[in-house]
Amino acid sequence: MSGGLGWFPIDFGQVQGAFRAGDERFFARQRPAELLAARRMVTALVETIARERPTAPFVLGGFSQGAMLAADVALLGPRAPRCLVLFSPAIVAEHEWRSARRPGLEVFLSHGDKDRILPVSESRRLAQLLEAAGARVELHVFDGGHTMPAAIVEAAGAFLRRCR
């Protein structure tokens, strides 16, 4: 795992080695045990907010692992968010995510085409998975790495203003 914070441990050397070897589904086959605990924590937060504001729509989003967790909760949690904002994610627990149905979910998805941590192919595959679940996906591929450039943050802001 890199020196940063995360919801669950990832051996990025192992992941990148698998991607270099052509195994693009390596990460998607993973289902870290900590993902379930993180899903429960975020779902509990969503449920707490829903009790306070039962008719209010909500948005989930995140960057990298946070985006993976947001997608996981959006697809598998008991409540569908109105909008989902994902920056540089990858698919995890693909077998579970493929069974989800979220018609009408609006998704902003971005990824750098020079990302050396998680390849842009992950977001392209995720866009297809989300569309198969009934979501409407805006995919923004940008010239850059594992980051959130200002233009992408601005585009996400415009998406959120439209997504009501």
N, C-alpha and C positions, 0 to 999 in steps of 0.2 A: 504494500500500500504506500502511496506517496505520503509526504509530510503534512498534507492538508487534513481538514476535518471531513468526515463523511458519515452517512447514515449506516453504512455497512462496509466491511473491509473488501478491497479489491486489489488483487495482485496485478497491477497494470503491466508488469513485465510479461506475465503469463498471457494476459489478454492481447497485448500487442504482438507477442510471438504467434499466437493463434491467428490473428488477422493477417500477419505477414505470410503465414503458411497457407492462407486462403480459406481458413475456417471462420467465415464471417458469422456463423451462428453459434460460435463458442460461448459468447457472453449471453446470448438469448437463452441458452440452455441452463444458465445458472439461476439459482433461486436461493440467494443467501438467507440463512436462518434469521439474520437481523432484519431483513426486509419485512418479515411478518410482524415483528415487534414495532417497527417504524410505521407500518400500515395501520396497526392498531392505535398508535399514538395520534397520528394525523386524523384518522377516522373519529376518534374520541373528541378531538378538537372540533371537527366539523359538526358532530352531533351536539356538542355543547352550544355552539353558535346557532345551530338550527333550532334548538329549544328557545333561545332568546329571540330569534327572528325567523319564525317558521316559514314565512313566505318569501324571504329574501333570497335571491340567487347568489351564488358564490363562485369564486374563481380560485383555481389551484394553479401553481406554477413553480418553476425552479430551474436551476442550472446544473447540468451534469448529473450527479447522483440525486440532487434535489428534483430535477426534472424526471428522472426515472421513478422516484417515489411519488411525485405528483401524478404521473401517468398511471402508476399502479393503483393509487387510491381512486383516481377518476374512473378507471375501468372496472375495478373490483369492489369498491366501497359501496355501501348501501344507498348513497345519494350521489347523483351525477352533478358535477359542477355545470354552471352555465357555459363557462369558458375555461380553457386550459392553455397555459403559456409554457412552452418547453424550449429551453436553450441548451443545445449540445447534449442531447440524451443518447441513450442506447436502450435496446429492448432487453429486459430481464424477465424471467418467468414467462417466456413466450407462449408455452402451452396454455397457461391460465389466461393471459391477455387475449389470445385468439378466440376464446369462448365468450368474451364480453360483447355486449350490445349497448351502444350509447347513441341512438339516433338523435340528431340535432345538436350534438356537442360541437361547439366552435373551438378550433384549435389553431394556435399560432405556434409554429415549429421552426426553429432556426438552427443552423449548423455551419461551421466554417469548412470550406473545401480543402483546407490545409491542416485540419485538426490531426495532431499526432497522438492524442490521447484516445479519442474515440472517432473512428472514421465517419465521414459524412454519409456513407452507405447505411449506417445505422439509422439515421433520421429518414432517409429515403424509404427504408423498409418499414420504419415505424409509421410513416405517413400512410403507406398502403394498409398496414394493420388497422390503424384508426379509421380509415375510410371504409374498410370492410366491416367495422363495428358500427357504421352509420354516421361517423363524425364528418364534419366539413373542415378540411385542413388547408391552411395557408402555409406552404413550405418556403422558407427564405434561406437559400444557400448563399453565403457571402464569401468574399475573398479574405480568408483569415484562418486562425487556428482555434484552439479551445478557449473561446472568449466570448464576450458580449460587446461588440463595438457600439459606439454611440448611435449609429444609423439603425442598428437592429433594435436597440432599446427604444428609440423613437418610433420605429415601426410597430413594436409591441404595444406602446402606449396608444397609438392610433387604433390598433386592433381592439384594445380594451375599451376605448371610447365608443367604438361601434358595437361592441358585444354587450348588449344590455338585455 
